[in-house]
Amino acid sequence: MGTARDLMIVAMDTAADPPVTQGELSLGLAGAEVIDLLGAEVVTLDGDRIVSRPAPPLDDPLLERAATALVCEEPYEPVEDWLWRRGRGLAQEYLTALEEEGLLARPRASWIRFRGTLPTPVESPARERARHRRATDEPVLATLAAAVGARDEVPEDLPVPDDAAQAVLTAVADAVAELGAVRRRRAIEDEAFANVWRAP
């Protein structure tokens, strides 16, 4: 539990170059939510599909929103589809929620160019937990952070808890790679279009 929150804090707490983008982070957060829901036994995986199960209310309001967004009827939703649907704007949703909870704060110094006006984590038990998981290379968080660009690549032999978590992590990596490919293709198309207009 808490993987999505920890990922958000790690992403905000890391001076990555290039900086973590909202698109990749949103996909990672959506994947982290599935892993948290698996841990809470709110869902199971049937192949690549997320199967919801009856469960009591969750303590985390962000995770509760994720649970209420599940597709609860057959044939259920593939993990990949969930990432794109749930992930739309999810980084901003977590940013707002964690800032309202006092876990993130806007920097006072306007000269901090790298981070701009993005909030940064404040000292809290949540930050300490996220830092500990990052420092100890906890496999799930480390793999998600690497996928979204919040840390360097992780060792290939880093043990993942189970097949379900591995399936989610693989889906996140594939979705992030697809997003990158779409961006590159659009950049090439935009450049080609601009060249047409610049031609004599």
N, C-alpha and C positions, 0 to 999 in steps of 0.2 A: 504494500500500500504506500501511497505517497510518491510513486515514481514520476508521475507527471509533474507534480509540484517541484520535486528535486531537480528534474530536467530543466524546468523554467528557471530555477534559481541558479543552477550551474551555468546556463546559457547567459544569464544576466551578470554572472560573477566572473566571466571569462573574457579576457582581452584577446579574442580570436582574430586572426588576420588571414583572410578577409572576415569581417564581422558575420555573426550568425544572422541569416535573413529570416523574415517572418514566415515565408513559405515553407522552408525546410523545417523550421522549428514547429510550425503548426502540424505538419505531418508527423513529426516525432512525438509531439504531445498526444495526438490521437492514438498513436501506437502505444504510448505509455499508459494511456487510459485503459486500453484493452488488457494490458498486462496487470494493471491494478484491479480491474474487474475480474480477471481470472483468479487473482490472489484472494479476492473477497468471495469467490465462488458465485458471483452473479452471472457469469457466462462460462461456457465451455467452448472449445473449438471442435467442430465436426469437419475434418479436412481443413479447408480454408475458410469455412463459414462460422460466424459468431452466433452461437446459440444461447439465447437468454434463458435464465432460470428464475423461479420465484425467489425473492430475497427481501429481507427487511430493509428499511431505509438506511442509507450510508451516512457516516458521520461527516464526510467531506462533501460540501455543497457542489463543488465543481465536478466531483465524481458522480454525484447524484444526478446532475444534469446529463452526464454521459450515459448513465444507466437508462434515463427516461428517453434518450434519443435512439436507443437500440431498436432494430427491426425485430419484432417479437413473433413473426409468423413465418412459416416455411415459404420458400426455401431458405430463408434467413439471408444475411448479407455477407459477402466475402470480406475478408479483412482489408483487401485493397480498396474496395468501394467505400468502406467505412473511413479509411484514412482520408480519402479525397472529400467525402461528404462532411464528416465531422470536423476535419481539419480546416475547413474554410474559415479563416479569421480566428482560429482557436488561440493563437499566440496572443492576440490582442485581448481576448477574453480572460486569459490567465494573467496577463499583465495588469489589467484593470482590477481583477479580483484580489491579487496578491498586494497590490498597492493599497486597496481599500482596507485590507487586513493589517496593514502596517508592516508587511514583510519586505516591501520595496519602497524606496524613497527617491525622489528626484534630487540630482546633485545640485548644490547651491552655486558652485563656481561655473559661470558661463563660459570659462575658457577651456573647459574639458571638451575638446573637439571630437575626440574619438567616439565618445559615448553620446555626444549631442545632449538631448534632453531625456534620454532613456533613464528610467529609474535603476537603481542598483540595490542589491540586497542589504538589509540592515542586519546588525548582529542579533541573532535570535536562535532558538533551538532548531528551527527549520533550516536555517543556513548552516548550522553546525552539522546537522544530519546529512545535508546534501554534500557538504565539503568532505565529510568522513567517507561517504559512499564513493565520491570522486577519488579521494586520496588512496583508498584501498582497492581501486579498480573493481568495484562491484560490477559483475559482468553485464547485467541488464542496463544499468545506468551508463556504464562506460560505452557500451555498444551504441546506445541511442545517442549519446553525446557526440560520438565520433560520426555517426550518420548525419547529424544535422550541422556538423562543423564546429562544435563547441570544444573539441579536443582532437588530438592526433589519433591516428588509427590505433586500434587495440590489437593485442596479440591474437593470432588466429586460434590458438589453443585455449583461449579464455573460456572457462566452463559456463555454459548457460544452464539454468535450473532444469528445464524440461523441453520437450518437443514443441509444446504450445507456445512457450515464450520464444523459442527459436523461430517458429513460423511467423510470429508477429514481427520480430526483429528483421527477418529477411524481407518481409513485405514493406517495412519502413525504408530499408536500404534501397529496394527496387523503386519505390515511389519517389524518393529523393533523387535517384538517378534519372528517373523519367522527367521530373520537374526541371532538372538541369539541362536535359536534352531539349526540352520544349523551349527553354529560355535561349539556348544557343541557336536553335533553328529560327526563332523569332528575330534574334539579333542579326542573323545573316539575311533574313528576308527584309528587315528594315533597312539594312545597309544597301542591299540591292535596289530597293525602292528609292532610297535617297540618291544613289548613283544615277538612276534613270533621270531624275529631275535635275541633277547637276550637269548631265551630258549636254553638249552644245547642240 
